[in-house]
Amino acid sequence: MARRLKSVGLLLIMSLVLVLAACSSASKEGNASTGEGGGGSSGDKLVIGFSQVGAESEWRTANTESIKSAITDAGHELKFSDAQQKQENQIKAIRSFIAQKVDAIVFSPVVETGFETVLKEAKDAGIPVFLADRAVDIEDDSLWVTFLGSDFVEEGRKAANWLAEEMEGVEGDINIVELQGTVGSAPAIDRKEGFEEVMAEHPNFKIIKSQSGDFTRAKGKEVMEAFLKSEGENIDVLYSHNDDMAIGAIQAIEEYGLKPGEDIKVIGVDAVKGAFEAMAAGKMNVTVECNPLFGPQLVDLIEAHAAGETLEKRISVKESIYTMDQAEELLPTRKY
Ligand code: AHR
C-alpha cells in the first residue's frame, strides 16, 4: 500500500512538472510571434540581452549608459554587447543571446537591412525583440515587438526648416555640404530624406557635396577637409547628420582659415553638450535634438510586454531644437 501511494505521488509530481514546462514555453512563443505580451508578471527578474551599435558618438555613450542603468536599476540581469559599428558583430551577439535563452533582446541595428534571418531565429526561439533608437527595413513586422526611438525624418525637416528661416530673403544659391551618418543606417537615410523634402520647396538650396562621415568626429573632420579643398569659400552651410561630425568639421573649417558659425553656417543633430559648447562659442548655429535618454521608458515597455500588455508598433521620443542664442543658458542643464 505504502509503495502504491509513493508511485501515485511520483506520478502527480511528474505531471505537474510537465504542465509547468508547457505553460512556460507557450508563454515565450506568444511573446515573439504575435507581438502580444507573454503573460508573465511585471515583477519577474528578466535576463535582457542588449546589442548596441558602438561607441561612435557622445550621443551613443549617453544612450548606452541610459539603457544599461535602466535595466540593472530595475533589478534585471544585463548581457551587453558592443558591435563596434559592424553588422556581423550584431548578428553574432543576437545569436549568442538566443543560445543563452535570454528573456528579451534589445537591439539597435547598425544598418536597416540584412537582419531577417537572425530576427527569425529569435522569433522561433520565442524571444521578444525590442528595437531601440534605430529601425529595420523588414516587411515582416512580427519579428519585433516594438520600436522605441526618434523620428529621424522629422529631425531632417527641422534642420531644413531652420535653414529656410535663417536664409529668408537671401538671393541666389545657398551652397550646402552634407556630412551623412553611417551608410545604410536609419538616421542617415531618414535625416537626408527629411532635409531634402523641405529643400524641394527652396530651389535655391543646393547640396554641392555629400559624403558619409560615419557619425564620428575624426571622419567628420577628414571629410570636411576634403569638401573645403574642392569647394573652399563656395560653401555657405554645413548640414551634419550628427553633432560629433559637426564638431570635427568645425575644427577643419578653422584650420582652413574660415569662421564656423559665420562664414559657414553649421547645423547638427543630437543636441549633445559638445554642440552647446560650440554654439556658446559662436561656432555652431543650431542643433536638432535627438534624445538618447530613453532607457527607463524602454524597460517599462519590456516589463509591460512580459506582463501581457500589447504594445504599439512604434513609440516616439519627444524632441526639440536649440539655437546659438539659447546655448549659454541651457548648457549647465544638459544631461548628455
Ligand atoms: O541613431 C542615432 C544616431 O547614432 C545619433 O544621432 C548619432 O550621433 C549616433 O551615432
Residues whose N, C-alpha, C, O or C-beta is under 5 A from the ligand:
A	BS01	AHR	E56 S57 W59 R60 D133 R134 P187 F215 H241 N242 V269 D270 C290
